[in-house]
Amino acid sequence: MRIAEEREQSLDAVAAPEQVWVGKPWYAHSSLLTFGVMVLAVALGFAALVVPWQAFLGLGLAALVLAAVVRSTYLGLLVAVWWMYIRPDEFVPGLSRLHMQKLLVLVILAALFMRRSERMPVFKPVAPQTWAILSILGAAALSVVFAVWKGGAFSILDRLVRYSVYYFVAVMLLKTEGRVCGYIWTVVFASALLAFSAIHNYHTGDVVVSGELQRATGANVLFQDPNDLAAAMAMGLPMAYFSIWAARSRSGKLFAAIAVAAMLLGIVFTGSRSGALSVAALFLFTLFVTPRRSLMALVGIVALAVLWFSASPEYKERILSIKQVVSGQSEDPSATIRRMAWDAGRRMFFEHPFIGVGAGNFPNVWATEYTDPGEKPLWKNAHSLYYQLASEQGVVGIAVWGYLVLSIFWSNRKTRKLLCALESRSGPLYFLSYGVDLALLSVLVSGVFVSILYYPFMFTLAAIAAAMDRVVRASVGETGDTSACAVSVVS
């Protein structure tokens, strides 16, 4: 008996070894910590005498954001993407001088370097969007060499490099279905905030006036123009709609439905013709792929009818003028400037067909080299993604950007085929792949009347498409049988 007790005590000693402190415990340095806190408090107190409290609020927010990035690179990516669309440094004092977008990029890259186990290889397997992004950067760099105004072309290259960093970080970090869905929810949340800001600005009188129509503006410089703001909301609209079907919780479905309603209302308040065209195109194409097609068609028709009949007469007149604008019969000042810009864009392309006049050079070149003698120079953009691309980057730009668009559609189609092989046609990624397709469609439709080539839209959608493809491919393997899959319609 005694031997058994001694043996049991020895086993307990082995199972629970005595803890031994190596060095001094943290509380042994309490006096030093107290002194450091007192010094910091005194320094902040003196600084508060000369620095506004709003600056402290901004600096505190920046510190929290950067701490979150260091803590979790994935969380940092979500914050950076949200920051890219909302830009709180424009309306929170103390943040503007920190250049938070560039600072976030540097911190994310540093955190990613320190946490190598958290990331996936970019080129194993390589996504077609990756080659497209690299080609776009190469074309932009070549554009700097041949640009008429090299400073403007270099500024666009700097912006595209920043968007590309977000793309590559997303491809490395979005390695699970949950992370991909979290990334998409972040974009939907940012788009919803833009919609709520448009509604707020419209009702508070923060508008621009076109004729007799009051048009809502955005919350930041990037989306201050109503047409650009409408394009951003139209991109988020299909992802929010298909998030209703992808969400597993009722609260998620409710938030997505509220976001859809807010974006539709926000697009109406912008008075954007390109936004109205995007909504019409999205409605028609969504009917081909949405679950419960008949019910959703009825709901969509009722919602659009309510929006139309509750809109102002000035809005209806503007939307009904789309046909005259396209045919060149409208006398609207904006339509006249648009026709002049398109004419200048065609001339630029025919005279500089290979690499164009340089990225971001359209306004300067139009005003200085393509304005007839005796006319007032117009420092305006191309009023079209397509004329902007052709005139500024020529055939090379058309090829690389076209490849990016096709690669997104192709990857999403492949993702649905692989998910069909896994019998996951009701899974979140299956629905969201349609959301990304239609979001890209909205960008292409909005681009008919809006110069949004150098906005983050396509880079965001490329990252989602590449990540979904890699996640699903890792699940099904390269040899998954997809021959029996129907991918055109969701049943």
NORRA-V479400 format. One record per helix or strand of 2 or more residues. SS is the DSSP state (alpha for helix, beta for strand). FROM is the first residue (numbers start at 0). TO is the last residue. If there is no record, write none. Layout:
# NORRA-V479400
ss = <SS,SS>
from = <FROM,FROM>
to = <TO,TO>
This chain:
# NORRA-V479400
ss = <alpha,alpha,alpha,alpha,alpha,alpha,alpha,alpha,alpha,alpha,alpha,beta,beta,alpha,alpha,alpha,alpha,alpha,alpha,alpha,alpha,alpha,alpha,alpha>
from = <1,25,52,72,87,95,99,115,127,149,176,206,212,225,249,272,292,312,321,332,361,384,427,456>
to = <14,47,70,85,89,97,113,117,145,172,203,209,215,245,269,288,309,319,326,350,368,420,445,475>
